[in-house]
Amino acid sequence: MADLDSVQETKNFYINVPQESAASYLKGSNSLDWGMRNRLARIFRPEDGRTVMLAVDHGYFQGPTSGLERIDIGIRPLIPYADALMVTRGALRSVIPPEISIPVVLRCSGGQSILKELSNERVAVNIEDALRINTAAQAVQVYIGGIHEHESIRNLVEVVDSGNRFGVPTMAVTGVGKELVRDARYLGLATRICAEMGAHFVKTYFCEKNFSHVAAGCPVPLVIAGGKKLSEPAALEMAHRAINEGAAGVDMGRNIFQSDAPIAMIQAVRAVVHDNESPQKAHDLFLSIKTEMETGTYA
């Protein structure tokens, strides 16, 4: 049995040391509950507040996208280099091993294909299933200016409300139709509305002019979409500019898994996002790893 007198004598309450109450390192997150902040801390690295998300959810409306024909073959080797994986529940359960340690950002909206109006989505996953999957965040497409703008905002609110009940953050994804211009004015409007509706972070596109205004006007973290396939130097330049102008990370898909050397490319993107490397040095890293893989010397 413990010596109660001895235990009493060794207690130290550090009377002169104030209790620490650290602010969140992510903007807009100070008022969130512990569970919500803990999940966000799995997605955005506490060391720098940034993330490299790997987006592989394209099949939910595009079918077997080039590079995603076999997720088990093309994507699984990339998972160790990502900070988070954006994926659908069907792909997750069928081809992603449950032993992975990186957090899952779960696609929770859908209901249309590339053959129909893209903005006509609905909530496609309920919170109970998201919790069964152990998701770190839910993702919902929002089509500001689209035909079904109102419905997509309602989807976002529904998912935010359900996630708030259980401490699961929501990422709003700004969907842009062909008729909408991806400029700072539009992206600033779309990202701000998503944040005002309760999104905890927002995925949007990079724009060449005044992206810093978009990032500054959004009170929660922004991650940029990779968008259409670019050359490796161009994709790295875009990521570098976005980070320098206020983005908290990237959520890249095609610019990684459609690269000639996807494993090399995701590491080059990480160098830009987490190591503040220049696009040129990151591309040099890409070429070095690619060469090592082609010659069989890559470890």
RAMOCOR-V126897 format. One line per field, one symbol per residue. ss: DSSP state (h for helix, s for strand, l for the rest). psi: psi as a letter, one per 30 degrees, with the letter a starting at -180 (. if undefined). burial: + if it has 9 or more other C-alpha atoms within 8 Angstrom, else -. Layout:
# RAMOCOR-V126897
ss->???
psi->???
burial->???
This chain:
# RAMOCOR-V126897
ss->lllhhhhhhhlllllllllllllllllllllllhhhhhhhhhhlsllllsssssslllhhhhllllllllhhhhlhhhhhhllsssslhhhhhhhlllllllssssslsslllllllllllsslllhhhhhhllllssssssllllllhhhhhhhhhhhhhhhhhhllsssssslllllllllhhhhhhhhhhhhhllllssssllllllhhhhhhhlllsssssllllllhhhhhhhhhhhhhllllsssslhhhhllllhhhhhhhhhhhhhhlllhhhhhhhhhhhhhhhhhllll
psi->kkjeeeeefgkjghegjkkkiklkfkkggeglleeeeeeeffejkfefglkjkjjggeffffaikkfgejefefeeffefflflkjlleeeefefkkffkfllkjkjglagllffajefillkfkleeeeeefhkflkkkkkikfleheeeeeeeeeeeeeeeefggjlkkkjjkjlffkkileeeeeeeeeeeeffgkflkkalkkekheeeeeefjglkkkkkealklleeeeeeeeeeeefgflgalikdefdfglfieeeeeeeeeeeefghlleeeeeeeeeeeeeeeefggk.
burial->------+------------------++++------++-+++++++---++++++++++++++--+-++--+--+++-++-+++++++++-++---+-----++++++++++++----++++++-+-+--+----++++++++++-+-++-+++-++++++-+++--++++++++++-----+++-+++-+++-++-+-+++++++++---+-+++--++++++++++----++-++++++-++-+++++++++++++++--+++++++++++++--+-+--++-+++-++-++------
